[in-house]
Amino acid sequence: MRYINKLAEAIITILFTAIVIVGFLQVFNRFVLNLSLSWAEEFQKFGFIWLVFISIPVAYNRAAHLRVDTFFNLFPDKLKTFMRWVIDFLWIGLSLSLVAHTWRLMQVTKFQTSPGLGVSMSIVYAGLAVGGIYLFFCVLDNMVNRFKSRGTE
């Protein structure tokens, strides 16, 4: 998973950089050259979709999602452990739901193309499925590691 995580972080960096560069080009072309790029807004929207859904598992790996630690830390250790397992199963449910519903959405949109870029809309929405699959494996990896180390805690 370490290499997949590094790849995901590299993809996030590339996507973010591309979105910023295209945004700068769009502003420059519109206000300096008085020419608008017809595809720039779509590229930024679609890139942002991919960026967000690949970033969710990265944030999960870093424990960067919002939570209320103040209340969580008041619970006894056994309850904290149980709650971590419940939360991870909820994450798995979210990831499987993302993949299943996105698959259905991709079936509906596979013959639709975006007007600016001319790409299939199913490719755009595939970012949700890719992020869901990646999230599933991140959570599974975390659960396996926690289960293996339970005797050493």
MDAnalysis code that builds the backbone (N, CA, C; Angstrom):
import MDAnalysis as mda
import numpy as np

u = mda.Universe.empty(459, n_residues=153, atom_resindex=np.repeat(np.arange(153), 3), trajectory=True)
u.add_TopologyAttr("name", ["N", "CA", "C"] * 153)
u.add_TopologyAttr("resid", np.arange(1, 154))
u.add_TopologyAttr("resname", ["MET", "ARG", "TYR", "ILE", "ASN", "LYS", "LEU", "ALA", "GLU", "ALA", "ILE", "ILE", "THR", "ILE", "LEU", "PHE", "THR", "ALA", "ILE", "VAL", "ILE", "VAL", "GLY", "PHE", "LEU", "GLN", "VAL", "PHE", "ASN", "ARG", "PHE", "VAL", "LEU", "ASN", "LEU", "SER", "LEU", "SER", "TRP", "ALA", "GLU", "GLU", "PHE", "GLN", "LYS", "PHE", "GLY", "PHE", "ILE", "TRP", "LEU", "VAL", "PHE", "ILE", "SER", "ILE", "PRO", "VAL", "ALA", "TYR", "ASN", "ARG", "ALA", "ALA", "HIS", "LEU", "ARG", "VAL", "ASP", "THR", "PHE", "PHE", "ASN", "LEU", "PHE", "PRO", "ASP", "LYS", "LEU", "LYS", "THR", "PHE", "MET", "ARG", "TRP", "VAL", "ILE", "ASP", "PHE", "LEU", "TRP", "ILE", "GLY", "LEU", "SER", "LEU", "SER", "LEU", "VAL", "ALA", "HIS", "THR", "TRP", "ARG", "LEU", "MET", "GLN", "VAL", "THR", "LYS", "PHE", "GLN", "THR", "SER", "PRO", "GLY", "LEU", "GLY", "VAL", "SER", "MET", "SER", "ILE", "VAL", "TYR", "ALA", "GLY", "LEU", "ALA", "VAL", "GLY", "GLY", "ILE", "TYR", "LEU", "PHE", "PHE", "CYS", "VAL", "LEU", "ASP", "ASN", "MET", "VAL", "ASN", "ARG", "PHE", "LYS", "SER", "ARG", "GLY", "THR", "GLU"])
u.atoms.positions = np.array([
    [0.818, -1.205, 0.000],
    [0.000, 0.000, 0.000],
    [0.860, 1.268, 0.000],
    [2.084, 1.167, 0.464],
    [2.942, 2.343, 0.527],
    [3.150, 2.955, -0.864],
    [3.361, 2.095, -1.869],
    [3.584, 2.600, -3.228],
    [2.298, 3.171, -3.828],
    [1.183, 2.551, -3.521],
    [-0.106, 3.068, -4.003],
    [-0.388, 4.430, -3.360],
    [-0.078, 4.557, -2.080],
    [-0.275, 5.839, -1.395],
    [0.611, 6.928, -1.997],
    [1.856, 6.592, -2.302],
    [2.761, 7.562, -2.933],
    [2.259, 7.940, -4.321],
    [1.750, 6.954, -5.065],
    [1.192, 7.227, -6.390],
    [-0.019, 8.154, -6.282],
    [-0.882, 7.894, -5.318],
    [-2.066, 8.739, -5.124],
    [-1.653, 10.163, -4.781],
    [-0.664, 10.322, -3.922],
    [-0.200, 11.662, -3.569],
    [0.411, 12.369, -4.778],
    [1.104, 11.622, -5.624],
    [1.667, 12.210, -6.841],
    [0.554, 12.639, -7.798],
    [-0.478, 11.808, -7.927],
    [-1.617, 12.154, -8.794],
    [-2.314, 13.403, -8.274],
    [-2.482, 13.489, -6.964],
    [-3.114, 14.666, -6.359],
    [-2.291, 15.918, -6.655],
    [-0.980, 15.808, -6.517],
    [-0.100, 16.941, -6.789],
    [-0.187, 17.367, -8.250],
    [-0.167, 16.388, -9.158],
    [-0.258, 16.694, -10.589],
    [-1.605, 17.323, -10.924],
    [-2.688, 16.753, -10.397],
    [-4.014, 17.312, -10.662],
    [-4.138, 18.738, -10.140],
    [-3.692, 18.955, -8.915],
    [-3.793, 20.291, -8.334],
    [-2.974, 21.290, -9.140],
    [-1.768, 20.908, -9.521],
    [-0.919, 21.785, -10.323],
    [-1.565, 22.093, -11.667],
    [-2.120, 21.065, -12.310],
    [-2.778, 21.267, -13.607],
    [-3.987, 22.183, -13.481],
    [-4.764, 22.009, -12.422],
    [-5.943, 22.858, -12.210],
    [-5.520, 24.320, -12.023],
    [-4.467, 24.548, -11.256],
    [-3.994, 25.908, -11.023],
    [-3.451, 26.520, -12.310],
    [-2.679, 25.754, -13.065],
    [-2.109, 26.267, -14.317],
    [-3.215, 26.591, -15.316],
    [-4.172, 25.699, -15.469],
    [-5.273, 25.949, -16.400],
    [-6.098, 27.153, -15.935],
    [-6.305, 27.285, -14.649],
    [-7.017, 28.446, -14.124],
    [-6.279, 29.738, -14.421],
    [-4.954, 29.724, -14.235],
    [-4.153, 30.899, -14.558],
    [-4.236, 31.213, -16.055],
    [-4.121, 30.194, -16.891],
    [-4.223, 30.407, -18.341],
    [-5.580, 30.980, -18.729],
    [-6.622, 30.482, -18.096],
    [-7.965, 30.975, -18.404],
    [-8.096, 32.453, -18.037],
    [-7.633, 32.826, -16.870],
    [-7.709, 34.228, -16.441],
    [-6.839, 35.099, -17.348],
    [-5.634, 34.648, -17.636],
    [-4.736, 35.405, -18.509],
    [-5.351, 35.588, -19.895],
    [-5.829, 34.506, -20.477],
    [-6.420, 34.589, -21.819],
    [-7.665, 35.469, -21.836],
    [-8.474, 35.366, -20.805],
    [-9.722, 36.122, -20.805],
    [-9.489, 37.618, -20.608],
    [-8.612, 37.985, -19.679],
    [-8.468, 39.396, -19.334],
    [-7.314, 40.101, -20.043],
    [-6.316, 39.363, -20.486],
    [-5.192, 39.994, -21.176],
    [-5.350, 39.870, -22.692],
    [-5.628, 38.652, -23.161],
    [-5.746, 38.422, -24.606],
    [-7.170, 38.575, -25.123],
    [-8.108, 38.694, -24.212],
    [-9.526, 38.810, -24.552],
    [-10.027, 37.588, -25.352],
    [-9.456, 36.449, -25.048],
    [-9.872, 35.174, -25.647],
    [-10.159, 34.192, -24.515],
    [-11.244, 33.494, -24.612],
    [-11.608, 32.546, -23.559],
    [-11.293, 31.120, -24.011],
    [-10.757, 30.326, -23.118],
    [-10.531, 28.907, -23.401],
    [-11.839, 28.165, -23.146],
    [-12.375, 27.536, -24.158],
    [-13.690, 26.899, -24.036],
    [-13.670, 25.664, -23.139],
    [-12.532, 25.069, -22.968],
    [-12.436, 23.807, -22.246],
    [-11.927, 23.966, -20.809],
    [-11.440, 25.148, -20.450],
    [-10.747, 25.320, -19.170],
    [-11.651, 25.084, -17.967],
    [-12.853, 25.620, -17.994],
    [-13.746, 25.466, -16.841],
    [-14.102, 23.999, -16.626],
    [-14.397, 23.287, -17.713],
    [-14.703, 21.858, -17.590],
    [-13.514, 21.080, -17.064],
    [-12.328, 21.388, -17.565],
    [-11.132, 20.695, -17.098],
    [-10.962, 20.878, -15.596],
    [-11.179, 22.106, -15.121],
    [-11.028, 22.359, -13.696],
    [-12.082, 21.630, -12.870],
    [-13.317, 21.627, -13.332],
    [-14.379, 20.915, -12.605],
    [-14.095, 19.417, -12.536],
    [-13.761, 18.840, -13.693],
    [-13.536, 17.395, -13.749],
    [-12.274, 17.008, -12.978],
    [-11.245, 17.835, -13.074],
    [-10.030, 17.580, -12.300],
    [-10.292, 17.661, -10.809],
    [-11.156, 18.592, -10.415],
    [-11.490, 18.742, -8.999],
    [-12.246, 17.516, -8.480],
    [-13.120, 16.956, -9.305],
    [-13.840, 15.733, -8.910],
    [-12.833, 14.625, -8.614],
    [-11.902, 14.414, -9.529],
    [-10.888, 13.382, -9.318],
    [-10.019, 13.712, -8.104],
    [-9.643, 14.966, -7.982],
    [-8.793, 15.400, -6.874],
    [-9.444, 15.106, -5.523],
    [-10.696, 15.456, -5.376],
    [-11.397, 15.269, -4.104],
    [-11.510, 13.792, -3.746],
    [-11.919, 12.971, -4.705],
    [-12.188, 11.579, -4.365],
    [-10.926, 10.731, -4.238],
    [-9.815, 11.193, -4.782],
    [-8.548, 10.504, -4.505],
    [-7.957, 11.013, -3.195],
    [-8.309, 12.232, -2.807],
    [-7.793, 12.803, -1.557],
    [-8.469, 12.237, -0.312],
    [-9.690, 11.758, -0.439],
    [-10.404, 11.211, 0.729],
    [-9.618, 10.070, 1.384],
    [-9.153, 9.059, 0.625],
    [-8.367, 8.004, 1.275],
    [-7.022, 8.495, 1.819],
    [-6.410, 9.461, 1.140],
    [-5.145, 10.012, 1.646],
    [-5.384, 10.672, 3.002],
    [-6.459, 11.417, 3.113],
    [-6.799, 12.039, 4.399],
    [-7.125, 10.973, 5.443],
    [-7.790, 9.906, 5.020],
    [-8.078, 8.798, 5.947],
    [-6.770, 8.218, 6.486],
    [-5.807, 7.976, 5.602],
    [-4.518, 7.419, 6.028],
    [-3.801, 8.316, 7.026],
    [-4.000, 9.612, 6.894],
    [-3.326, 10.566, 7.776],
    [-4.173, 10.935, 8.983],
    [-5.343, 10.319, 9.122],
    [-6.294, 10.635, 10.200],
    [-6.605, 12.124, 10.210],
    [-6.819, 12.685, 9.032],
    [-7.032, 14.125, 8.896],
    [-8.497, 14.503, 8.733],
    [-9.393, 13.540, 8.770],
    [-10.807, 13.879, 8.670],
    [-11.301, 14.433, 9.995],
    [-12.287, 15.282, 9.917],
    [-12.833, 15.945, 11.093],
    [-13.443, 14.922, 12.050],
    [-13.109, 15.048, 13.294],
    [-13.708, 14.212, 14.332],
    [-13.634, 14.966, 15.651],
    [-14.374, 14.480, 16.605],
    [-14.432, 15.151, 17.902],
    [-13.619, 14.321, 18.897],
    [-12.345, 14.637, 18.983],
    [-11.455, 13.892, 19.876],
    [-11.730, 14.174, 21.347],
    [-12.275, 15.303, 21.633],
    [-12.525, 15.661, 23.023],
    [-13.445, 14.635, 23.683],
    [-14.536, 14.288, 23.011],
    [-15.459, 13.290, 23.562],
    [-14.892, 11.878, 23.444],
    [-14.237, 11.602, 22.343],
    [-13.677, 10.271, 22.109],
    [-12.655, 9.913, 23.186],
    [-11.855, 10.871, 23.586],
    [-10.807, 10.616, 24.585],
    [-11.366, 10.418, 25.989],
    [-12.623, 10.742, 26.210],
    [-13.232, 10.528, 27.522],
    [-13.642, 9.070, 27.746],
    [-13.749, 8.311, 26.656],
    [-14.198, 6.916, 26.759],
    [-13.070, 6.002, 27.229],
    [-13.435, 4.877, 27.852],
    [-12.408, 3.898, 28.229],
    [-11.777, 3.272, 26.977],
    [-10.592, 2.710, 27.144],
    [-9.835, 2.171, 26.014],
    [-10.588, 1.081, 25.251],
    [-11.282, 0.215, 25.956],
    [-12.031, -0.864, 25.279],
    [-13.111, -0.286, 24.369],
    [-13.801, 0.738, 24.848],
    [-14.843, 1.367, 24.032],
    [-14.237, 2.115, 22.842],
    [-13.075, 2.738, 23.054],
    [-12.378, 3.410, 21.948],
    [-12.015, 2.405, 20.857],
    [-11.510, 1.268, 21.263],
    [-11.140, 0.224, 20.296],
    [-12.359, -0.243, 19.530],
    [-13.446, -0.488, 20.231],
    [-14.685, -0.908, 19.575],
    [-15.174, 0.163, 18.599],
    [-15.126, 1.416, 19.039],
    [-15.594, 2.501, 18.182],
    [-14.722, 2.652, 16.940],
    [-13.419, 2.417, 17.067],
    [-12.540, 2.477, 15.885],
    [-12.949, 1.433, 14.861],
    [-13.298, 0.236, 15.338],
    [-13.738, -0.818, 14.417],
    [-15.061, -0.437, 13.752],
    [-15.977, 0.095, 14.538],
    [-17.273, 0.515, 13.973],
    [-17.069, 1.613, 12.928],
    [-16.223, 2.575, 13.245],
    [-15.951, 3.665, 12.304],
    [-15.329, 3.122, 11.020],
    [-14.417, 2.176, 11.143],
    [-13.806, 1.597, 9.937],
    [-14.827, 0.828, 9.101],
    [-15.745, 0.142, 9.760],
    [-16.792, -0.547, 8.976],
    [-17.713, 0.459, 8.288],
    [-17.924, 1.597, 8.924],
    [-18.701, 2.651, 8.269],
    [-17.951, 3.203, 7.055],
    [-16.626, 3.353, 7.177],
    [-15.813, 3.778, 6.037],
    [-15.912, 2.760, 4.902],
    [-15.889, 1.474, 5.263],
    [-16.010, 0.428, 4.228],
    [-17.373, 0.537, 3.559],
    [-18.413, 0.774, 4.347],
    [-19.741, 0.946, 3.769],
    [-19.787, 2.132, 2.815],
    [-19.144, 3.232, 3.200],
    [-19.089, 4.396, 2.324],
    [-18.359, 4.072, 1.024],
    [-17.241, 3.398, 1.126],
    [-16.467, 3.084, -0.081],
    [-17.238, 2.155, -1.016],
    [-17.881, 1.136, -0.468],
    [-18.656, 0.218, -1.308],
    [-19.865, 0.918, -1.917],
    [-20.479, 1.795, -1.166],
    [-21.605, 2.565, -1.681],
    [-21.162, 3.484, -2.820],
    [-20.017, 4.138, -2.640],
    [-19.479, 4.986, -3.705],
    [-19.264, 4.203, -4.988],
    [-18.649, 3.042, -4.860],
    [-18.348, 2.237, -6.042],
    [-19.637, 1.751, -6.703],
    [-20.557, 1.231, -5.919],
    [-21.794, 0.684, -6.490],
    [-22.629, 1.759, -7.181],
    [-22.821, 2.876, -6.519],
    [-23.653, 3.935, -7.095],
    [-22.954, 4.621, -8.269],
    [-21.645, 4.754, -8.184],
    [-20.918, 5.356, -9.297],
    [-20.963, 4.447, -10.515],
    [-20.888, 3.139, -10.297],
    [-20.977, 2.207, -11.415],
    [-22.306, 2.390, -12.154],
    [-23.374, 2.508, -11.392],
    [-24.689, 2.738, -12.020],
    [-24.717, 4.064, -12.757],
    [-24.138, 5.086, -12.162],
    [-24.078, 6.394, -12.805],
    [-23.246, 6.343, -14.087],
    [-22.163, 5.600, -14.061],
    [-21.308, 5.478, -15.244],
    [-22.039, 4.763, -16.384],
    [-22.901, 3.826, -16.048],
    [-23.674, 3.141, -17.087],
    [-24.644, 4.096, -17.777],
    [-25.187, 5.027, -17.024],
    [-26.125, 6.001, -17.583],
    [-25.387, 7.028, -18.444],
    [-24.186, 7.413, -18.030],
    [-23.482, 8.518, -18.685],
    [-22.435, 8.076, -19.703],
    [-22.327, 6.778, -19.982],
    [-21.233, 6.334, -20.854],
    [-21.359, 6.819, -22.294],
    [-22.546, 7.199, -22.727],
    [-22.713, 7.694, -24.093],
    [-22.811, 9.212, -24.156],
    [-22.677, 9.873, -23.011],
    [-22.710, 11.331, -22.977],
    [-21.280, 11.867, -23.023],
    [-21.078, 12.910, -23.791],
    [-19.757, 13.532, -23.827],
    [-19.867, 14.965, -23.325],
    [-18.795, 15.432, -22.724],
    [-18.787, 16.805, -22.227],
    [-18.614, 17.745, -23.419],
    [-19.290, 18.877, -23.403],
    [-19.228, 19.776, -24.566],
    [-17.862, 20.431, -24.764],
    [-17.152, 20.759, -23.700],
    [-15.881, 21.475, -23.827],
    [-14.704, 20.586, -24.149],
    [-14.599, 19.470, -23.443],
    [-13.460, 18.575, -23.630],
    [-13.754, 17.420, -24.573],
    [-15.026, 17.073, -24.716],
    [-15.405, 15.978, -25.593],
    [-15.076, 14.602, -25.051],
    [-14.910, 14.480, -23.726],
    [-14.636, 13.178, -23.121],
    [-15.941, 12.567, -22.615],
    [-15.948, 11.265, -22.506],
    [-17.118, 10.578, -21.985],
    [-17.328, 10.964, -20.524],
    [-18.566, 11.223, -20.167],
    [-18.867, 11.595, -18.789],
    [-18.624, 10.441, -17.827],
    [-18.627, 9.218, -18.328],
    [-18.328, 8.094, -17.441],
    [-16.878, 8.147, -16.970],
    [-15.988, 8.703, -17.784],
    [-14.595, 8.868, -17.363],
    [-14.512, 9.905, -16.242],
    [-15.298, 10.942, -16.365],
    [-15.316, 11.974, -15.324],
    [-15.768, 11.378, -14.001],
    [-16.869, 10.616, -14.039],
    [-17.411, 10.047, -12.815],
    [-16.611, 8.849, -12.309],
    [-15.735, 8.318, -13.128],
    [-14.906, 7.196, -12.686],
    [-14.015, 7.591, -11.511],
    [-13.752, 8.874, -11.360],
    [-12.957, 9.331, -10.220],
    [-13.586, 8.957, -8.889],
    [-14.914, 8.950, -8.837],
    [-15.600, 8.547, -7.612],
    [-15.358, 7.074, -7.327],
    [-15.425, 6.252, -8.371],
    [-15.211, 4.813, -8.198],
    [-13.759, 4.514, -7.834],
    [-12.835, 5.179, -8.503],
    [-11.415, 4.974, -8.192],
    [-11.139, 5.363, -6.744],
    [-11.670, 6.505, -6.324],
    [-11.507, 6.923, -4.932],
    [-12.154, 5.962, -3.963],
    [-13.325, 5.422, -4.315],
    [-14.002, 4.450, -3.450],
    [-13.225, 3.154, -3.315],
    [-12.675, 2.669, -4.419],
    [-11.865, 1.439, -4.379],
    [-10.602, 1.667, -3.563],
    [-9.964, 2.793, -3.798],
    [-8.754, 3.126, -3.047],
    [-9.056, 3.258, -1.554],
    [-10.172, 3.910, -1.215],
    [-10.581, 4.039, 0.180],
    [-10.816, 2.671, 0.806],
    [-11.487, 1.790, 0.079],
    [-11.756, 0.439, 0.581],
    [-10.454, -0.257, 0.975],
    [-9.462, -0.205, 0.093],
    [-8.202, -0.894, 0.383],
    [-7.406, -0.202, 1.484],
    [-7.505, 1.109, 1.590],
    [-6.837, 1.816, 2.695],
    [-7.422, 1.407, 4.041],
    [-8.748, 1.365, 4.110],
    [-9.408, 0.980, 5.365],
    [-9.107, -0.477, 5.693],
    [-9.176, -1.330, 4.682],
    [-8.879, -2.752, 4.889],
    [-7.447, -2.934, 5.388],
    [-6.507, -2.233, 4.798],
    [-5.110, -2.300, 5.228],
    [-4.969, -1.832, 6.670],
    [-5.646, -0.756, 7.020],
    [-5.607, -0.244, 8.385],
    [-6.187, -1.261, 9.370],
    [-7.298, -1.883, 8.986],
    [-7.932, -2.863, 9.872],
    [-7.046, -4.098, 10.057],
    [-6.433, -4.559, 8.988],
    [-5.539, -5.722, 9.081],
    [-4.349, -5.391, 9.971],
    [-3.756, -4.222, 9.794],
    [-2.616, -3.825, 10.628],
    [-3.013, -3.687, 12.093],
    [-4.209, -3.154, 12.342],
    [-4.677, -3.018, 13.722],
    [-4.925, -4.406, 14.320],
    [-5.481, -5.312, 13.548],
    [-5.743, -6.663, 14.038],
    [-4.437, -7.402, 14.339],
    [-3.446, -7.241, 13.476],
    [-2.144, -7.884, 13.695],
    [-1.440, -7.357, 14.937],
    [-1.588, -6.053, 15.207],
    [-0.875, -5.453, 16.335],
    [-1.696, -5.421, 17.622],
    [-2.860, -6.051, 17.637],
    [-3.717, -5.969, 18.818],
    [-3.091, -6.600, 20.045],
    [-2.235, -7.580, 19.866],
    [-1.584, -8.204, 20.997],
    [-0.461, -7.368, 21.569],
    [0.063, -6.434, 20.771],
    [1.183, -5.631, 21.235],
    [0.762, -4.299, 21.830],
    [-0.536, -3.991, 21.784],
    [-1.006, -2.700, 22.335],
    [-1.043, -2.739, 23.846],
])
